[in-house]
Amino acid sequence: MTRGYISLGSNIDRDKYIAAGLQALKQQFGKLVISSLYESEPVGFSGDAFYNLVVGFDSDLDVDSVANILRQIEIDHGRATDSKKFSARTLDLDLLLYGELVLNNGNLQIPRKDIEHYAFVLEPLAEIAPTLKHPVHHLSYAELWQRMDKGDVLQRRMVLQKI
C-alpha cells in the first residue's frame, strides 16, 4: 500500500466542487486524511479566491493509474480538458506525492514542485504530514513550511464542513 497526497482546489462554485471532489476521492480510495480548508487568492491571474486543501490516501495502484483517476474526476466535475494552468476552475486535483517516488516524465512530476512554491499547497500538507520528509530535499514538510517566506502569503484557514 502506498500513501499519496493530493492537492484539491476550486474557485468556481467552491463549496459544491470541493465537496464533490472529496466524495469522488473517497469513492475511489476509501478513507482520506483531510487537511483544513484554506482560502487563497489566485496565483498568475485575476479572479475569484480559491478554496484549497490536501488529502492523504492509500492505494495499491500504480502512479499512472492514480493520475488518470484524478484527471477523470476533474473532467467529470466540469474541468475543461483544454484549461490553462493559470485560470479559474471547478476542480483541480494534483498528485503531490506518491510514497517515496521521484518522477519527472513529462506527464507527471512527483514530488510536485508546487509543494515548494505555493503556501496553499505546503501549509495543508505540513498540517496533515508534518514529519514526513520530502523525498528529494529530505526535510520534513513542517520544516519546509517553517522556512517558506510568508511575506506574500494571502490565505486563511477556513472551517470545512463534514463530507
Buried (B, 14 or more C-beta within 10 A) or exposed (E): EBBBBBBBBBBBBBEBBBBBBBEBBBEBBEEBBBBBBBBBBBBEEEBEBBBBBBBBBBBEBEBEEBBEBBBBBBEEBBBEEEEEEEEBBBBBBBBBBBBEBEEEEEEBBBBBEBBBEBBBBBBBBBBBBBEBBBBEEEEBBBBBBEEBEEEEBEBEBBEBEEE
